[in-house]
Amino acid sequence: MGLSNYLPSSRLIQPGVCTSSTRPASPFNGQVIYETDTKQTLVWQGSSWVMLTDADTPPSTVLIKTVSVGSGVTSVSVTDVFSSTFDNYLITCVGLNSNVDGYGLKIKLNNTSGSTYYLAMMYMSVGSNTINGGSDNGASDGLFTGFSSSSSSTSFVTTMYNPYASAYTTMTFEAAGATYISHGSAIDKNSASHTGFTLNSYSGATMTGGTIRVYGFRNTI
């Protein structure tokens, strides 16, 4: 006699499949489910559901928010992305076009005021063999994360450490565009807890197109 004689056919076809609103009411320790609406695989660890994988993101990261840059803007606000859920974050921006070349793009944390931003970086003009250096010492306008580019889109990736903690926030970045390629590190020497940031473009540069995504690094698998 086959297993189908003892179990409903729906359980044979879709074991553990549910949605975030139809999770098992009385799960057992170690029970694994897959949610079709969130595309997440979770396990019950005795008191709560813990995510194992997310079909839309790499295993170590969770996509928190996606923000479109818009057209002809000088700033983009990204709110409610930092929390106690994660310690560290990955911020990416792809396809950002500007009206001028070589102007700074900076991330200003939402709860910082004063001249507390410091930077050290290396950069190179595309087509040149010369490596240059740059720095910010006590700036008030944010953490540098790349240069604007008008002839082709700029992309950057920033890793931010402990922005939600009431401590100094540090970050590293890499950026590439048609005008400049850059790499560096920065720190906000302000012991404030942040929940979001603003991407700003300076000296008359505007931003058009592109998408900002914020991911959280999971502390456990």
C-alpha positions as a printed Julia matrix, in Angstrom:
221×3 Matrix{Float64}:
  0.0    0.0     0.0
  1.45   3.35   -1.04
  1.96   6.47    1.07
 -0.85   8.19   -0.85
 -3.34   5.92    0.95
 -2.44   7.51    4.29
 -1.84  11.21    3.45
 -3.98  13.74    1.57
 -2.75  14.3    -1.97
 -2.19  18.02   -1.28
  0.44  17.18    1.35
  2.22  14.86   -1.05
  2.32  17.5    -3.76
  3.1   20.57   -1.63
  4.72  19.71    1.71
  5.22  22.81    3.85
  3.96  25.26    1.23
  1.98  28.22    2.58
  1.93  32.03    2.63
  3.12  34.45    5.31
 -0.48  34.71    6.57
 -1.24  30.96    6.53
  1.76  29.61    8.44
  1.09  26.53   10.63
 -0.74  27.57   13.8
  1.06  25.02   16.01
  4.46  24.32   14.42
  6.83  21.72   15.81
 10.49  22.4    16.5
 12.45  22.03   13.25
  9.42  22.33   10.96
 10.35  23.84    7.58
  7.96  25.84    5.37
  8.15  27.7     2.09
  6.11  30.9     1.67
  4.94  31.54   -1.87
  4.3   35.27   -1.33
  7.67  36.13    0.26
  9.66  33.4    -1.54
 11.33  32.56    1.77
 12.16  29.21    3.32
 11.83  29.27    7.12
 12.32  26.88   10.03
 10.54  26.93   13.41
 13.22  27.06   16.13
 10.96  26.61   19.13
  9.75  30.18   19.62
  9.88  31.9    16.22
 10.3   31.38   12.48
 13.88  31.86   11.23
 14.58  32.45    7.55
 16.89  29.96    5.83
 16.84  31.26    2.26
 15.23  33.91    0.08
 14.69  33.02   -3.57
 15.18  36.64   -4.71
 18.41  37.46   -2.86
 21.78  35.82   -2.17
 21.83  33.51    0.88
 23.66  35.99    3.11
 21.54  39.07    2.42
 17.96  40.23    2.69
 16.56  42.9     0.38
 15.04  45.62    2.57
 14.04  48.37    0.16
 14.25  49.46   -3.48
 14.1   53.18   -4.34
 14.01  54.75   -7.82
 16.16  57.86   -8.19
 13.75  59.88  -10.33
 14.57  62.59  -12.89
 16.6   65.78  -12.48
 16.81  65.54   -8.67
 19.61  66.65   -6.36
 18.72  64.28   -3.51
 17.01  60.94   -2.92
 15.64  60.0     0.49
 15.84  56.35    1.63
 13.9   55.89    4.87
 13.27  53.08    7.38
 16.03  50.73    6.24
 18.32  50.48    9.31
 17.04  48.68   12.4
 18.01  46.28   15.17
 17.39  43.35   12.81
 20.79  43.75   11.14
 24.19  45.09   12.17
 25.63  45.71    8.69
 24.18  46.69    5.32
 24.91  46.65    1.6
 23.78  49.66   -0.46
 23.9   49.47   -4.25
 23.05  52.0    -6.95
 22.96  51.09  -10.63
 22.36  53.24  -13.71
 22.64  56.75  -12.2
 23.09  59.52  -14.8
 24.02  63.15  -14.08
 24.03  66.41  -16.0
 27.74  67.06  -15.28
 30.87  64.97  -14.82
 33.06  64.48  -11.78
 30.94  65.91   -8.97
 30.58  64.17   -5.63
 27.78  61.8    -4.66
 27.42  61.58   -0.88
 25.36  59.62    1.62
 24.14  61.75    4.53
 22.86  59.76    7.51
 19.51  60.93    8.83
 20.44  61.63   12.46
 23.85  63.26   12.02
 24.47  66.98   12.27
 27.73  68.89   12.36
 31.11  68.34   10.73
 31.66  64.68   11.59
 32.32  62.98    8.21
 35.84  61.8     7.34
 37.06  60.12    4.13
 40.15  58.6     2.55
 40.02  57.37   -1.05
 41.89  56.61   -4.23
 40.5   57.5    -7.65
 41.54  57.52  -11.28
 40.24  59.38  -14.29
 39.09  56.9   -16.94
 41.74  56.77  -19.66
 44.51  58.0   -17.35
 47.32  56.01  -15.75
 47.55  58.31  -12.74
 46.14  57.26   -9.37
 45.03  60.18   -7.21
 44.11  60.47   -3.57
 41.38  62.41   -1.82
 40.1   63.08    1.68
 37.42  64.77    3.75
 38.39  65.94    7.22
 35.4   67.01    9.23
 32.92  67.49    6.4
 29.23  68.12    7.09
 27.66  67.0     3.82
 27.94  63.21    4.06
 29.98  60.12    3.25
 31.46  60.24   -0.26
 30.41  57.26   -2.37
 31.3   58.11   -6.0
 31.5   60.68   -8.81
 28.73  61.89  -11.1
 28.92  61.05  -14.82
 26.95  62.49  -17.7
 28.11  60.38  -20.65
 27.37  57.03  -19.06
 25.69  55.78  -15.91
 27.49  55.61  -12.57
 27.17  52.58  -10.3
 28.42  52.15   -6.75
 28.35  49.62   -3.94
 28.7   50.64   -0.3
 29.07  48.43    2.75
 27.89  50.22    5.89
 28.7   49.03    9.4
 26.51  49.57   12.47
 24.42  52.55   11.3
 21.61  51.69   13.74
 23.9   51.35   16.76
 24.55  54.42   18.91
 28.18  54.46   17.82
 30.4   55.71   14.99
 29.22  54.51   11.58
 31.89  53.32    9.13
 31.69  52.31    5.48
 33.68  51.25    2.44
 32.73  51.94   -1.16
 33.61  51.18   -4.76
 32.25  53.22   -7.68
 32.65  53.24  -11.45
 31.42  55.55  -14.21
 32.56  56.88  -17.56
 34.53  59.69  -15.9
 36.07  58.3   -12.7
 36.72  55.02  -10.93
 37.07  55.27   -7.15
 37.55  53.24   -3.98
 37.64  54.36   -0.37
 36.57  54.26    3.25
 34.73  56.76    5.42
 33.51  57.3     8.96
 30.83  59.38   10.64
 32.3   60.31   14.02
 28.89  60.83   15.57
 27.5   58.32   18.07
 23.96  58.45   16.74
 21.48  55.77   15.74
 20.26  56.05   12.16
 17.24  54.59   10.38
 17.87  55.95    6.88
 19.92  58.24    4.66
 19.81  60.71    1.78
 21.89  60.38   -1.39
 22.95  63.9    -2.39
 24.57  65.29   -5.53
 26.59  68.49   -5.19
 27.76  71.6    -7.05
 24.84  71.79   -9.44
 24.8   68.16  -10.51
 21.41  66.5   -10.85
 20.6   62.8   -10.88
 18.35  60.98  -13.33
 17.5   57.3   -13.52
 19.04  54.52  -11.54
 17.88  52.33   -8.69
 19.05  52.23   -5.07
 18.75  48.94   -3.19
 19.47  48.34    0.49
 20.24  44.85    1.79
 20.8   43.65    5.35
 23.48  41.08    6.16
 21.95  38.29    8.2
 23.8   37.44   11.39
 22.73  33.78   11.12
 21.92  31.49    8.25
